[in-house]
């Protein structure tokens, strides 16, 4: 039996969940207080994406979930650094 005759591969639920969590976390991480929830979703999406790579099927979805979750985590780090810089500038001007 060749690959063309084997039919579609089974869906990988963890890969789908990783992609969904990654996309939603990118959308949510921009909101100041709710962004913490987005960060948690990104971490879970990253773990699910890494675990999904080891299962058959859904490799592209898993990679997409890892990338989206990683982008969300980078946005979170930039958001926190910007917030700390603003706090530092305000504290320096207050003296």
N, C-alpha and C positions, 0 to 999 in steps of 0.2 A: 504494500500500500504506500503510495507516495503522499507527499504533503498536500498536494492539490486535492486528493481524494479523501483526506482524513476529516474534512469538515471544519467548522469553526471551533476555536478553542473555547473552553468553558470560561465564563466570566469570573474574574477575581474580585470578590467583594471588598477586600482590603484595599485594592488599587483604586476602585471607584470611590470608596470612602476617603481615601487619602486625597484624591483630586478634588472632591467636593469640599472637604475641610480646608484644603489649601486655597481654593478660590474664595470661599466665604471668609476665611481669615484675612485675605488681602482686602476685601471690601470693608471688614469690620475694624481692622487694626487702626484705621485713621480716626475713629471716634475716641475722644479722650478717655472716658472711664470704661466704656464697653471694649476698648482696645485690649484690655487685659484678657477678656474672654477670647478675643481674636488670637492673642499670643498663645493661649492654652490650646486653641484649635490647631494652630500652626504646629505646635510641638507634637500633638497627637497625630496630625496628618503626616508629619515627617517620619515618625516611628512606624506608622502603618505603611507608608510608602516603601520604607526600607525593608520591612517584613514581607511586603507584597512582591518585591523583586525576587524573592527566593521561591515563590510559588509559580506554577505554570499559568500562562495566560495573563493578559493585562499589563505587560511590561511597559508599554507606552503610557498607560494611565498612571502606573506607579511612578514613572519618571516625571510625568507632569505634576503629580501630587507633591513629589519631593521638591521640584523647582518652585512651585507656587508657595509651598510652606516655607522654603528657604527665603524667597523674596519677602514674604510676610515677616519673617524673623529679622531680616535686614532692615525693613521699614521700622520695626519696633525698636531696634537698636538706635537707628537714626533719630527716631522720635524722642527716645529717652535722653540721648546726648543733647539734642536741641533744647529739651526742657531743662536739663541741668545747666546748659550754657546761659539760658535766659535767667534762671534763678541766680546764677553766679554774677551776671551782669547787674541784676537788680540789687543784689547784696553789696556789690562793689560801689554802686552809685548811692546807696543809702548811707554809707559812711562818709 
